[in-house]
């Protein structure tokens, strides 16, 4: 998968997440303190990736760019543990910088997954 597609995936998913942050901020403003809302949103961010990639192999960004997460060894659907590893490894602070040096990010390498065109 080329770097441009990965960038589009990231931008689309980030815009959607930003919209979610605004909606949650408005809805929860009377119930959750602003400083505590960030912890909730961090959880939502990682759940977004985990749930979408585990259930369909695609986030909304990947659906739009027609790409899908697959196992690197057989091209099949990744299992629970691979998607969990993929999601948790997104916590590595320099994960997004890994695309400057490789076509796959750290979260692809450690989870033994990759993106393919669908």
C-alpha positions as CSV (number, residue, x, y, z in Angstrom):
1,X,0.0,0.0,0.0
2,X,1.4,3.4,-0.9
3,X,2.2,6.2,1.5
4,X,-0.4,8.5,0.0
5,X,-3.2,6.0,0.7
6,X,-2.0,5.6,4.3
7,X,-1.9,9.4,4.7
8,X,-5.5,9.7,3.4
9,X,-6.6,6.9,5.8
10,X,-5.0,8.8,8.7
11,X,-6.4,12.2,7.7
12,X,-10.0,10.8,7.1
13,X,-9.9,8.9,10.4
14,X,-8.5,11.9,12.2
15,X,-11.1,14.2,10.9
16,X,-13.9,11.8,11.9
17,X,-12.3,11.5,15.4
18,X,-12.1,15.3,15.7
19,X,-15.8,15.4,14.9
20,X,-16.5,12.8,17.6
21,X,-14.5,14.9,20.1
22,X,-16.6,17.9,19.4
23,X,-19.9,15.9,19.7
24,X,-18.8,14.2,22.9
25,X,-17.6,17.5,24.3
26,X,-20.9,19.1,23.7
27,X,-23.0,16.2,24.9
28,X,-20.9,15.5,28.0
29,X,-20.0,19.0,29.0
30,X,-22.4,19.0,32.0
31,X,-21.4,15.5,33.1
32,X,-17.7,15.3,32.7
33,X,-15.0,17.8,33.6
34,X,-13.1,19.0,30.5
35,X,-9.8,17.8,31.9
36,X,-11.2,14.3,32.4
37,X,-12.8,14.2,28.9
38,X,-9.4,13.7,27.3
39,X,-9.0,10.3,29.0
40,X,-12.4,9.2,27.7
41,X,-11.5,10.4,24.2
42,X,-8.2,8.5,24.2
43,X,-10.1,5.4,25.0
44,X,-12.6,6.1,22.2
45,X,-9.7,6.7,19.7
46,X,-8.2,3.3,20.3
47,X,-11.6,1.5,20.5
48,X,-12.4,3.1,17.1
49,X,-9.4,1.4,15.5
50,X,-9.8,-1.9,17.4
51,X,-13.5,-2.4,16.8
52,X,-13.5,-1.4,13.1
53,X,-10.3,-3.3,12.2
54,X,-11.4,-6.4,14.2
55,X,-14.9,-6.6,12.8
56,X,-14.3,-5.5,9.2
57,X,-10.6,-5.1,8.7
58,X,-11.3,-1.4,7.8
59,X,-11.8,1.9,9.5
60,X,-13.9,4.4,7.7
61,X,-10.8,5.9,6.2
62,X,-9.8,2.5,4.8
63,X,-13.3,2.0,3.5
64,X,-13.1,5.2,1.5
65,X,-9.7,4.4,0.1
66,X,-10.6,0.8,-0.5
67,X,-7.9,-0.7,1.7
68,X,-8.1,-3.4,4.3
69,X,-6.0,-4.9,7.1
70,X,-4.8,-8.5,6.4
71,X,-2.4,-11.0,7.8
72,X,1.0,-10.5,6.2
73,X,1.6,-14.3,6.0
74,X,-1.6,-15.4,4.2
75,X,-3.6,-12.3,3.3
76,X,-6.5,-13.5,5.6
77,X,-8.4,-11.7,8.2
78,X,-6.3,-11.0,11.3
79,X,-7.4,-12.6,14.5
80,X,-8.2,-10.9,17.8
81,X,-4.7,-10.9,19.1
82,X,-3.1,-9.5,16.0
83,X,-5.7,-6.6,15.9
84,X,-5.1,-6.0,19.7
85,X,-1.3,-5.9,19.1
86,X,-1.9,-3.6,16.1
87,X,-4.0,-1.2,18.2
88,X,-1.8,-1.2,21.3
89,X,1.3,-0.6,19.2
90,X,-0.3,2.6,18.0
91,X,0.6,3.9,21.5
92,X,4.3,4.0,20.5
93,X,4.9,7.7,20.2
94,X,7.0,7.5,17.0
95,X,4.7,5.0,15.2
96,X,3.5,7.5,12.7
97,X,7.1,8.6,11.9
98,X,8.0,5.0,10.9
99,X,6.3,5.7,7.5
100,X,9.2,8.0,6.7
101,X,11.5,5.0,6.6
102,X,9.3,2.1,5.6
103,X,6.0,1.5,3.7
104,X,4.7,-0.3,6.8
105,X,4.3,1.3,10.2
106,X,5.5,-0.1,13.5
107,X,1.9,-1.3,14.2
108,X,2.0,-3.3,11.0
109,X,5.3,-4.8,11.6
110,X,4.7,-6.0,15.2
111,X,1.2,-7.3,14.5
112,X,2.3,-9.0,11.3
113,X,-0.4,-7.3,9.3
114,X,-0.5,-5.0,6.3
115,X,-2.9,-3.0,4.1
116,X,-4.1,-4.4,0.8
117,X,-6.4,-3.0,-1.9
118,X,-9.9,-4.4,-1.8
